[in-house]
Amino acid sequence: MSDKIVEISLRWPPFDPNTVRASQLPLAKETFRINDDIPCNVHIGQESGFHIKRTVSRAKGDLSDYREWTTLTERFPHRVERERSGWFLLPSKLHRQSRRLIPFAVVGIIASLAIHSFEPALVNWGIVDKSFAGSVRLGMLEYPILLLLFLPIFFFPIMLRLTASVWDFRRTRLFRTELPIDPKISTRNQDCTGSSLEIDVEFPELRGGWTAASAYVQVGLLNPRRPMLLHALGRKEGQQNPPGISTPLSIRQYSHSELGTGFGEATPLEGPDTKRLFLSPHPVQARGEVSDIPLEGGSISLSMPKGDWPGSEYHPLIAVHWEIIIRIKRDSGGPLLFVKPLLLKHDGRDCIIEDMPTQSGRSELADS
């Protein structure tokens, strides 16, 4: 038995990382004993912000006090096969436009109510015209005139969202009943430390309306498993959740993989079974440059994401996932995505990335 241990510290980004101060979030720490395979050192991000750090050191106490280090490197876990493999659609762009308009609509509603509260004084001072003052009676209630003027602005993003959801629902029903044949993708090298990945692509089926295809390599960190993260934070399930993690719902299919964050927000629409319709973005993600693929197939070279990323491994706290994403442009119905997970090896050297590339957990806001 080795006398070395693995120490992991992380400050994991919540569902909306831009809404919190990373330095104010609690730091999760966990230590494991090593039996055989010694993992590489990993340091992604600055310790004052969102980051994950893994170091191998010599044990100073009794090894039996630590959990055993086990990580999956030879196959994909079930959550990858279920959520990040096969065909996917992209949500309507109207979802993104609607979300961008909502803050302006809310500010308008609040401003109209605030102005109505001081309306008499504002009218006397000549700041507000009398034609905009007062209320209008509708039924049994009276509503401020300014509020009624802002209501169309408030409902406009809601109507955009509804229109996008109906369109998504119609095309996803058609998509589910007529899935294309999977493209054949073979890789020539499995070294993630290289500058490029050589692949051969063949499309057994080309449908009408397919106009172009492109591909890129993507790497990301999957959400830590909720029980392990809570243990590393010194919390127990059922107590107050750490900042950025919400209470899990028993009716939610993906409560474990999504860490209890962003329920009902990760994707605007999901499938009736365990298959996702939209590809959820990684909370931490980087991608290589996009390369065009001829529809008749062929060999291409894909550049790897910048940075010294680790190879494929799936541990409850640090899960590094690699994948090839093929994007097919269509005349109608929006683009198609085909995702092929990769098992890439690593040479064992230290993996150091200065800044952790975080993003929103909403698929409609993902840069796809």
C-alpha positions in Angstrom: 0.0 0.0 0.0 1.3 3.5 -0.9 1.9 6.0 1.9 0.6 8.8 -0.3 -2.6 10.7 -0.2 -4.7 12.8 -2.6 -5.9 16.2 -1.3 -8.6 18.0 -3.1 -9.9 21.5 -2.5 -12.5 23.2 -4.7 -14.8 26.1 -4.8 -17.4 24.9 -7.3 -19.3 27.5 -9.5 -23.1 27.5 -8.8 -25.7 27.4 -11.5 -25.3 31.1 -12.3 -21.7 31.9 -11.4 -21.9 35.6 -12.4 -24.5 36.3 -9.7 -22.2 35.5 -6.7 -18.7 36.5 -5.4 -16.6 33.4 -5.6 -14.3 34.5 -2.8 -17.3 34.5 -0.4 -18.3 30.9 -1.1 -17.2 28.1 1.2 -14.2 26.0 0.3 -14.7 22.2 0.1 -11.8 19.9 1.1 -11.4 16.2 1.0 -8.5 13.7 1.4 -8.1 10.2 0.1 -5.5 7.4 0.5 -3.9 5.9 -2.6 -3.5 2.2 -3.1 -2.1 1.8 -6.6 -2.6 4.4 -9.4 -1.2 7.8 -8.5 -3.2 10.7 -10.3 -1.6 13.8 -11.7 -1.6 17.1 -9.9 -4.3 19.4 -11.1 -4.8 23.1 -10.5 -7.6 24.9 -12.4 -8.4 28.5 -11.5 -7.2 30.8 -8.8 -7.7 29.8 -5.2 -9.3 33.1 -4.4 -12.1 32.4 -6.9 -13.7 29.3 -8.5 -11.1 26.6 -8.7 -10.3 22.9 -8.2 -7.0 21.8 -6.9 -5.7 18.3 -6.5 -2.3 17.5 -5.1 -0.5 14.2 -4.2 1.5 14.3 -1.0 2.8 11.9 1.7 0.5 10.9 4.5 1.3 12.3 7.9 -1.1 10.2 10.0 -3.0 6.9 10.0 -4.1 6.0 6.4 -7.2 4.3 7.7 -8.6 7.8 8.6 -9.0 8.5 4.9 -11.3 7.3 2.2 -9.8 5.2 -0.6 -9.1 7.0 -3.9 -11.0 5.4 -6.8 -11.6 7.0 -10.1 -13.1 5.7 -13.3 -10.9 6.0 -16.4 -11.6 2.9 -18.6 -15.3 3.4 -19.3 -18.0 6.1 -19.2 -20.3 6.4 -16.2 -24.1 6.0 -16.7 -24.7 9.8 -16.5 -22.5 10.4 -19.5 -24.2 7.7 -21.6 -27.6 9.1 -20.6 -27.0 12.8 -20.9 -24.0 13.4 -23.2 -24.2 10.9 -26.0 -26.0 10.8 -29.3 -28.2 13.4 -31.1 -29.3 16.7 -29.6 -31.1 19.9 -30.6 -30.4 23.5 -29.8 -33.1 25.5 -28.0 -34.7 28.3 -30.0 -32.8 31.6 -29.9 -36.0 33.3 -28.7 -35.4 31.8 -25.3 -32.2 33.8 -25.0 -33.8 37.0 -26.3 -36.7 36.6 -23.9 -34.3 36.2 -20.9 -32.4 39.3 -21.9 -35.6 41.4 -22.0 -37.0 40.2 -18.6 -34.8 42.5 -16.5 -35.9 45.6 -18.4 -39.5 44.6 -18.1 -39.2 44.1 -14.3 -37.4 47.4 -13.9 -40.2 49.1 -15.8 -42.9 47.6 -13.6 -41.1 48.6 -10.4 -40.4 52.1 -11.7 -44.0 52.6 -12.6 -45.2 51.6 -9.1 -42.5 53.8 -7.5 -43.6 56.8 -9.6 -47.2 56.2 -8.8 -46.4 56.3 -5.1 -45.1 59.9 -5.4 -47.4 60.9 -8.2 -49.2 63.8 -6.5 -45.9 65.5 -5.7 -44.4 64.8 -9.1 -47.5 66.3 -10.9 -47.3 69.4 -8.7 -43.6 69.8 -9.6 -44.4 69.3 -13.3 -42.2 66.3 -13.6 -45.1 64.0 -14.6 -47.9 65.1 -16.9 -51.4 64.9 -15.6 -52.4 62.6 -18.6 -50.1 59.9 -17.2 -51.3 60.4 -13.6 -54.2 58.6 -11.8 -55.7 55.2 -12.2 -58.0 53.3 -14.5 -60.8 51.1 -13.1 -60.9 47.7 -14.6 -63.6 45.5 -13.1 -63.5 45.8 -9.3 -60.0 47.1 -9.1 -58.1 50.3 -10.1 -54.7 50.2 -11.8 -52.1 52.9 -12.2 -52.0 54.3 -15.8 -48.2 54.0 -15.9 -48.5 50.3 -14.8 -50.8 49.6 -17.7 -48.4 51.3 -20.1 -45.6 49.0 -19.0 -47.6 45.7 -18.9 -47.2 45.1 -22.7 -43.4 45.3 -22.2 -43.7 42.9 -19.3 -45.7 40.4 -21.2 -43.6 40.6 -24.4 -40.7 38.3 -23.1 -43.3 35.9 -21.7 -44.9 35.6 -25.2 -41.5 35.1 -26.7 -40.8 32.3 -24.3 -44.2 30.7 -25.0 -43.7 30.9 -28.8 -40.2 29.4 -28.5 -41.4 26.6 -26.3 -44.2 25.7 -28.7 -41.8 25.7 -31.6 -39.3 23.6 -29.6 -42.0 21.1 -28.7 -43.2 20.6 -32.3 -39.7 20.1 -33.7 -38.6 17.8 -30.9 -41.6 15.6 -31.5 -40.6 15.2 -35.1 -36.9 14.8 -34.1 -37.7 12.0 -31.7 -39.7 10.0 -34.2 -37.2 10.3 -37.1 -33.7 10.1 -35.6 -30.9 10.1 -38.3 -28.4 7.3 -38.4 -25.4 8.1 -36.2 -22.3 9.2 -38.0 -19.3 6.9 -37.8 -16.4 8.6 -35.9 -13.0 6.9 -35.4 -10.0 8.5 -33.7 -6.4 7.8 -34.6 -4.7 9.0 -31.4 -5.9 9.0 -27.8 -3.4 11.4 -26.3 -5.1 14.5 -24.8 -1.8 16.2 -24.3 -1.3 16.6 -28.1 -2.0 19.7 -30.0 -4.6 18.0 -32.2 -6.9 15.0 -32.6 -7.1 13.1 -35.9 -10.5 11.7 -36.7 -12.3 10.0 -39.6 -15.9 10.9 -40.1 -18.5 9.1 -42.3 -22.2 10.0 -42.6 -24.2 6.9 -43.4 -27.3 9.0 -44.0 -27.6 12.5 -45.5 -31.0 14.1 -45.3 -32.5 16.8 -47.4 -31.9 20.2 -45.9 -28.5 19.4 -44.5 -26.2 22.1 -45.9 -22.9 21.9 -43.9 -21.2 20.2 -41.0 -18.5 21.1 -38.6 -16.8 19.6 -35.5 -14.8 20.5 -32.5 -13.3 18.9 -29.4 -14.7 20.0 -26.0 -13.5 19.3 -22.5 -15.4 20.0 -19.3 -15.8 19.2 -15.7 -19.0 17.5 -14.7 -20.8 18.5 -11.6 -19.4 16.8 -8.5 -21.7 14.2 -7.0 -23.9 15.8 -4.5 -23.3 13.5 -1.4 -19.5 13.8 -1.9 -19.6 17.6 -2.3 -21.8 18.0 0.8 -19.4 15.8 2.8 -16.4 17.9 1.6 -18.2 21.0 2.7 -19.0 19.6 6.1 -22.7 19.6 5.5 -25.4 16.9 5.7 -28.4 16.3 3.5 -31.5 17.8 5.0 -29.7 20.7 6.7 -29.2 24.2 5.2 -27.7 23.9 1.8 -24.4 25.6 0.9 -24.6 28.8 -1.2 -25.4 28.0 -4.8 -26.9 24.6 -4.1 -30.7 24.2 -3.8 -32.8 21.6 -2.1 -33.2 18.5 -4.4 -36.7 17.5 -5.5 -37.6 13.8 -5.4 -39.6 14.1 -8.6 -36.6 15.4 -10.5 -35.0 12.8 -12.8 -31.5 14.4 -12.8 -31.3 15.6 -9.2 -28.0 13.8 -8.6 -26.2 14.9 -11.7 -27.4 18.5 -11.5 -26.3 18.9 -7.9 -29.7 20.2 -7.0 -28.9 23.5 -8.8 -31.2 25.2 -11.4 -34.2 22.9 -11.2 -36.4 23.5 -14.2 -33.8 25.9 -15.6 -31.0 23.8 -17.1 -33.0 23.1 -20.3 -36.3 24.7 -21.4 -37.7 21.3 -22.5 -36.7 17.7 -21.6 -37.7 14.3 -23.1 -40.5 12.1 -21.7 -38.0 9.5 -20.7 -34.4 9.5 -19.5 -33.1 10.9 -22.8 -32.3 14.6 -23.0 -33.4 16.7 -25.9 -31.1 19.6 -25.4 -27.4 19.3 -24.5 -26.7 20.9 -21.1 -23.5 23.0 -21.0 -20.7 22.0 -18.6 -20.4 24.5 -15.7 -16.6 24.5 -16.5 -15.9 24.1 -20.2 -13.3 24.8 -22.9 -13.3 23.9 -26.6 -11.0 23.7 -29.5 -11.4 25.6 -32.8 -14.2 24.6 -35.1 -13.3 22.7 -38.2 -15.5 22.1 -41.3 -16.4 18.6 -42.3 -17.4 17.6 -45.9 -20.8 16.0 -45.9 -19.3 13.1 -47.9 -17.0 12.5 -45.0 -13.3 12.2 -44.7 -10.3 12.7 -42.4 -9.9 16.0 -40.4 -7.6 17.3 -37.7 -9.3 18.9 -34.7 -7.4 21.3 -32.5 -7.5 20.6 -28.8 -8.7 23.2 -26.2 -6.1 25.5 -24.9 -4.6 24.6 -21.5 -3.1 21.6 -19.8 -6.3 19.6 -19.2 -6.3 16.2 -17.5 -7.3 13.1 -19.3 -10.7 11.4 -19.0 -11.6 10.5 -15.5 -14.8 10.3 -13.5 -14.4 10.8 -9.7 -17.2 12.0 -7.5 -15.4 15.3 -6.9 -13.4 15.8 -10.1 -14.8 14.4 -13.3 -13.0 15.4 -16.5 -15.1 14.7 -19.6 -13.9 14.9 -23.2 -16.2 14.8 -26.3 -16.4 15.4 -30.0 -19.3 17.5 -31.1 -20.5 17.5 -34.7 -22.8 20.4 -35.7 -25.0 19.9 -38.7 -26.5 23.0 -40.3 -30.0 22.6 -41.7 -32.3 24.8 -43.9 -35.1 24.6 -41.3 -35.6 23.3 -37.8 -32.4 24.6 -36.4 -29.0 22.8 -36.3 -28.4 19.3 -35.1 -25.7 18.2 -32.6 -24.1 14.8 -32.5 -22.0 14.1 -29.4 -19.4 11.4 -29.1 -17.7 11.0 -25.7 -14.0 10.3 -25.7 -11.7 8.4 -23.3 -8.4 10.3 -23.6 -5.3 9.3 -21.8 -2.8 11.6 -20.0 1.0 11.5 -19.6 0.9 12.2 -15.9 2.4 15.6 -15.8 0.9 18.5 -13.8 -2.2 20.1 -15.2 -2.2 23.9 -14.5 -4.8 26.3 -15.9 -4.7 29.9 -14.7 -8.4 30.7 -15.0 -11.3 28.4 -14.6 -13.6 28.9 -17.7 -17.1 29.0 -16.1 -20.5 29.6 -17.7 -24.2 29.5 -17.0 -25.8 26.2 -16.6 -28.7 27.1 -19.0 -28.6 25.4 -22.4 -30.3 28.4 -24.0 -27.4 30.6 -22.9 -24.7 28.2 -23.9 -22.3 29.2 -26.8 -23.2 26.4 -29.2 
